Amino acid sequence: MERRGSPDMSALPSSSSASDVIAETVIKNPKPARLCSGKPKESVDRRGTHRHSCRTMCGRYAITLPPEAMRTTFGYREQPNFPPRYNIAPTQPVPVVRLHEGARQFMLMRWGFIPGWVKDPKEFPLVVNIRGESAATKPSFRAALVRRRCLMPADAFYEWHRLGQGRNAESRAYLFRRPDRSFFGLAALWETWHSPDGSEIDTVAPITGAANGVMAAIHDRCPVIIEPQNFDAWLDPSAEARKVESLLRPPPDDLLEMARIGNAVNKVANDGPEVQERLGPAAAEAAVPKPPPRTKRPEDDLQGSLF
């Protein structure tokens, strides 16, 4: 049986431009992407068609620390060797840690979740991230939430703050990472897609939830981050649903720091340290937004109706 999604980093396609991501989301037949414009995009459900507003979330991240540091943090047996990546984008192969035969396993998967029932992935919208609030009820994700939870190691991720409207709109890039620059684990779900010809593709996508106090300054969503003491509970397929649900929460406000960076991250071809260079003190201070007041989220914000 041919198996795609192997550790050959060159065997899988890579995205060709900046983030064009939607929460629980669509990049149909991925083309050179753009920063999310804020205009409604059509999301496809094989059981119906819905529309919702485009809001980019966690569409780029980084792994810059040595492989030994990742292995120490996540406790797997394999000894992979890979270069630092400063600008990882959807459709690229990404490191994943899952539970396999009772032990943690490192492997590469394609970023872009494909549900098992999809007949042709070329005709299916690319799922870049998954809403934690609805994963347990959506047919595309509920089995994976029970049996195929995993971690996506990262030491930074990027988000954009959109200002203005129309031609005068501006998207400002921000870097989020731990103050001590160490690894953290993004909660994620994985699925193996089986092709009619017998080949397979291992796919994955991170889970998002409500923003914490730091993220709320620029976005109302935030990646779900699993603390090391909860790795076992998150990865264990026999864990009680109540325990799993309790982990789908915003990270503590002091877990991440935010820094205004330049526009180099907008192009996926830029994959070096320059991506994370901060703006000068004056520009960065003027650019940092203030968090909005906390308000109660409506029960139906349309994003949950994608699948």
C-alpha positions as CSV (number, residue, x, y, z in Angstrom):
1,M,0.0,0.0,0.0
2,E,1.3,3.4,-0.9
3,R,1.3,5.8,2.0
4,R,1.5,9.6,1.5
5,G,2.2,11.9,4.4
6,S,5.6,10.3,5.3
7,P,8.5,12.0,6.9
8,D,9.8,13.1,3.4
9,M,9.5,16.8,3.8
10,S,9.6,17.3,0.0
11,A,6.9,14.8,-0.7
12,L,4.1,17.2,0.2
13,P,2.9,20.4,-1.3
14,S,3.6,23.8,0.3
15,S,1.5,26.9,0.4
16,S,2.6,29.6,-1.9
17,S,1.7,32.9,-0.2
18,A,0.4,34.6,2.9
19,S,-2.3,33.4,5.2
20,D,-5.8,32.9,3.7
21,V,-7.3,31.1,6.6
22,I,-10.8,30.9,8.1
23,A,-11.7,29.5,11.5
24,E,-12.9,26.0,10.8
25,T,-12.4,27.0,7.4
26,V,-11.9,27.0,3.7
27,I,-9.2,27.3,1.1
28,K,-10.9,25.6,-1.8
29,N,-8.4,24.1,-4.3
30,P,-5.6,26.1,-2.6
31,K,-4.3,29.0,-4.7
32,P,-1.8,31.7,-3.8
33,A,-3.3,33.0,-0.6
34,R,-3.9,36.5,0.7
35,L,-4.3,38.0,4.1
36,C,-7.9,37.4,5.1
37,S,-9.8,40.3,3.6
38,G,-12.7,40.2,6.1
39,K,-15.2,39.7,3.3
40,P,-17.6,36.8,3.5
41,K,-16.4,33.6,1.8
42,E,-18.4,30.6,1.0
43,S,-17.8,27.5,3.0
44,V,-18.9,24.2,1.7
45,D,-20.8,21.5,3.7
46,R,-21.5,18.3,1.8
47,R,-24.8,18.3,3.7
48,G,-25.7,21.9,2.7
49,T,-24.1,25.2,1.9
50,H,-23.5,28.0,4.4
51,R,-21.8,31.4,4.5
52,H,-19.9,33.0,7.3
53,S,-17.5,35.8,7.8
54,C,-13.8,35.3,7.1
55,R,-11.6,35.7,10.2
56,T,-8.0,34.5,10.0
57,M,-6.7,32.6,13.0
58,C,-3.5,30.7,13.6
59,G,-2.6,30.4,9.9
60,R,1.2,30.6,10.4
61,Y,3.5,29.3,13.2
62,A,7.1,28.6,13.9
63,I,9.5,25.8,15.2
64,T,12.9,27.4,15.6
65,L,14.3,25.5,18.6
66,P,16.6,22.4,18.1
67,P,15.0,18.9,17.6
68,E,16.5,17.8,20.9
69,A,14.5,20.5,22.7
70,M,11.3,19.3,21.1
71,R,12.0,15.7,22.0
72,T,12.7,16.6,25.6
73,T,9.5,18.7,25.9
74,F,7.2,16.2,24.2
75,G,8.8,12.9,25.3
76,Y,8.7,10.8,22.1
77,R,11.1,8.0,21.2
78,E,12.0,9.0,17.7
79,Q,15.0,11.2,16.9
80,P,14.0,13.3,13.9
81,N,16.4,15.9,12.5
82,F,14.8,18.9,10.8
83,P,15.8,22.5,10.2
84,P,14.3,25.5,12.0
85,R,11.1,26.8,10.4
86,Y,10.1,30.4,10.9
87,N,7.0,30.6,8.7
88,I,5.1,27.3,8.5
89,A,1.9,27.5,6.4
90,P,-1.1,25.4,5.6
91,T,-0.7,22.3,3.3
92,Q,2.9,21.9,4.4
93,P,4.1,18.8,6.3
94,V,4.2,19.6,10.0
95,P,5.5,17.8,13.2
96,V,2.8,16.1,15.2
97,V,2.9,14.1,18.5
98,R,0.3,11.5,19.0
99,L,-0.2,8.4,21.2
100,H,0.7,5.1,19.3
101,E,0.7,1.7,21.0
102,G,0.8,3.3,24.4
103,A,3.8,5.7,23.7
104,R,4.1,9.1,22.3
105,Q,5.2,9.1,18.7
106,F,6.6,11.8,16.4
107,M,5.5,11.9,12.8
108,L,4.8,14.4,10.0
109,M,1.3,15.1,8.8
110,R,-0.1,17.5,6.1
111,W,-1.6,20.6,7.7
112,G,-5.2,20.7,6.4
113,F,-7.7,18.2,8.0
114,I,-9.5,15.9,5.5
115,P,-12.5,14.0,7.0
116,G,-12.5,10.3,6.3
117,W,-15.7,10.5,4.3
118,V,-14.3,12.9,1.6
119,K,-14.1,11.2,-1.8
120,D,-11.8,13.7,-3.5
121,P,-9.7,16.1,-1.4
122,K,-9.1,18.3,-4.5
123,E,-12.8,19.1,-4.4
124,F,-13.0,19.7,-0.6
125,P,-12.3,22.9,1.3
126,L,-9.1,22.8,3.2
127,V,-9.8,22.8,7.0
128,V,-7.0,24.8,8.5
129,N,-8.3,25.0,12.1
130,I,-11.2,23.6,14.1
131,R,-13.6,25.3,16.5
132,G,-13.3,23.6,19.9
133,E,-16.8,24.6,20.9
134,S,-18.4,22.5,18.1
135,A,-15.9,19.7,17.4
136,A,-17.9,17.2,19.5
137,T,-21.0,17.7,17.5
138,K,-19.8,18.1,13.9
139,P,-19.7,14.8,11.9
140,S,-16.3,15.8,10.4
141,F,-14.5,16.1,13.8
142,R,-16.4,14.3,16.5
143,A,-14.7,10.8,16.0
144,A,-11.3,12.5,15.8
145,L,-12.0,14.4,19.0
146,V,-12.6,11.1,20.8
147,R,-9.9,8.9,19.3
148,R,-7.4,11.0,17.3
149,R,-6.3,13.9,19.5
150,C,-2.7,15.1,19.1
151,L,-0.3,17.9,19.7
152,M,1.4,20.3,17.2
153,P,4.7,21.5,18.7
154,A,5.4,25.2,18.3
155,D,7.5,27.9,19.8
156,A,5.7,30.8,18.2
157,F,2.7,31.7,16.1
158,Y,1.5,34.7,14.2
159,E,-1.7,36.7,13.9
160,W,-2.8,39.7,12.0
161,H,-4.8,42.7,13.3
162,R,-6.9,44.3,10.6
163,L,-7.5,48.0,10.8
164,G,-9.8,50.1,8.5
165,Q,-12.0,49.1,5.6
166,G,-11.7,48.7,1.9
167,R,-8.7,50.0,0.1
168,N,-7.5,51.8,3.2
169,A,-7.4,48.7,5.3
170,E,-4.2,47.6,6.9
171,S,-3.1,44.2,8.4
172,R,-0.5,44.4,11.1
173,A,1.4,41.2,11.9
174,Y,2.0,40.1,15.5
175,L,4.2,37.4,17.0
176,F,3.0,35.3,20.0
177,R,5.3,33.2,22.1
178,R,6.2,32.2,25.6
179,P,8.3,34.8,27.5
180,D,11.0,32.1,28.0
181,R,10.9,31.2,24.3
182,S,10.2,27.5,25.1
183,F,8.0,25.0,23.3
184,F,4.2,24.7,23.7
185,G,1.7,22.2,22.4
186,L,-1.2,23.2,20.2
187,A,-4.2,21.0,20.7
188,A,-5.0,19.3,17.4
189,L,-7.0,16.5,15.7
190,W,-5.7,14.2,13.0
191,E,-7.2,12.0,10.4
192,T,-5.9,9.5,7.8
193,W,-7.6,9.9,4.5
194,H,-7.8,6.8,2.4
195,S,-7.8,7.2,-1.4
196,P,-9.8,4.8,-3.7
197,D,-6.4,3.7,-5.1
198,G,-5.2,2.5,-1.7
199,S,-2.9,5.4,-0.8
200,E,-3.2,7.4,2.4
201,I,-2.6,10.9,3.6
202,D,-2.2,11.8,7.3
203,T,-3.8,15.2,7.9
204,V,-4.0,17.5,10.9
205,A,-5.4,20.8,12.1
206,P,-5.2,22.8,15.4
207,I,-8.1,23.6,17.6
208,T,-9.2,27.2,18.4
209,G,-11.2,28.6,21.2
210,A,-12.1,32.0,22.7
211,A,-9.3,34.5,23.0
212,N,-7.5,35.1,26.2
213,G,-6.8,38.6,27.5
214,V,-3.6,39.0,25.4
215,M,-5.1,37.8,22.1
216,A,-8.3,39.7,22.5
217,A,-6.5,42.9,21.6
218,I,-6.4,41.8,18.0
219,H,-8.7,38.8,17.6
220,D,-11.6,37.1,19.3
221,R,-10.1,33.5,18.8
222,C,-7.0,31.8,20.1
223,P,-5.3,28.5,19.5
224,V,-6.0,26.0,22.4
225,I,-2.7,25.3,24.1
226,I,-2.2,22.2,26.2
227,E,0.1,22.5,29.2
228,P,2.8,19.7,29.7
229,Q,1.1,18.4,32.8
230,N,-2.0,17.7,30.6
231,F,-0.3,16.1,27.6
232,D,-1.1,12.6,28.8
233,A,-4.8,13.4,29.4
234,W,-5.1,15.1,26.0
235,L,-3.5,12.3,24.1
236,D,-5.2,9.4,25.9
237,P,-8.1,8.2,23.7
238,S,-9.7,6.6,26.8
239,A,-9.9,9.9,28.7
240,E,-13.3,10.9,29.8
241,A,-15.1,13.4,27.6
242,R,-15.5,15.8,30.6
243,K,-11.7,15.9,31.1
244,V,-11.1,16.5,27.4
245,E,-13.6,19.3,27.3
246,S,-12.0,21.0,30.4
247,L,-8.8,21.3,28.4
248,L,-10.4,23.2,25.6
249,R,-10.0,26.6,27.3
250,P,-8.1,29.8,26.6
251,P,-4.5,29.8,27.7
252,P,-3.6,31.9,30.8
253,D,-3.0,35.5,30.1
254,D,0.6,35.3,31.3
255,L,1.5,32.3,29.1
256,L,2.2,34.3,25.9
257,E,3.7,37.6,25.1
258,M,2.8,39.7,22.0
259,A,5.2,41.6,19.8
260,R,4.6,43.7,16.7
261,I,6.6,42.5,13.7
262,G,7.1,43.6,10.1
263,N,5.6,42.3,6.9
264,A,8.2,39.7,6.1
265,V,5.8,37.0,7.5
266,N,3.2,37.8,4.9
267,K,5.2,35.8,2.2
268,V,5.6,32.1,2.9
269,A,8.9,32.2,0.9
270,N,10.4,34.2,3.8
271,D,11.4,31.5,6.3
272,G,14.3,32.9,8.2
273,P,14.9,34.8,11.5
274,E,14.0,38.1,9.8
275,V,10.3,37.0,10.0
276,Q,10.4,37.5,13.7
277,E,12.2,40.9,13.8
278,R,10.4,43.4,16.0
279,L,9.5,46.8,14.8
280,G,11.5,49.7,16.4
281,P,10.3,50.7,19.9
282,A,8.3,53.8,18.8
283,A,6.5,52.0,16.0
284,A,5.8,48.9,18.1
285,E,4.4,51.0,21.0
286,A,2.1,52.9,18.6
287,A,0.9,49.7,17.0
288,V,-0.1,47.7,20.1
289,P,-3.9,47.8,20.4
290,K,-5.9,47.8,23.6
291,P,-8.0,44.8,24.4
292,P,-11.8,45.3,23.8
293,P,-14.1,45.1,26.8
294,R,-15.3,41.6,27.5
295,T,-18.8,40.9,26.1
296,K,-20.9,37.8,26.0
297,R,-20.5,35.9,22.7
298,P,-23.8,35.2,20.8
299,E,-24.8,31.5,20.8
300,D,-24.7,31.3,17.0
301,D,-22.0,33.3,15.3
302,L,-22.4,31.3,12.0
303,Q,-19.0,29.8,12.1
304,G,-20.3,26.7,13.9
305,S,-22.5,25.8,11.0
306,L,-19.8,24.9,8.5
307,F,-20.1,21.2,8.9
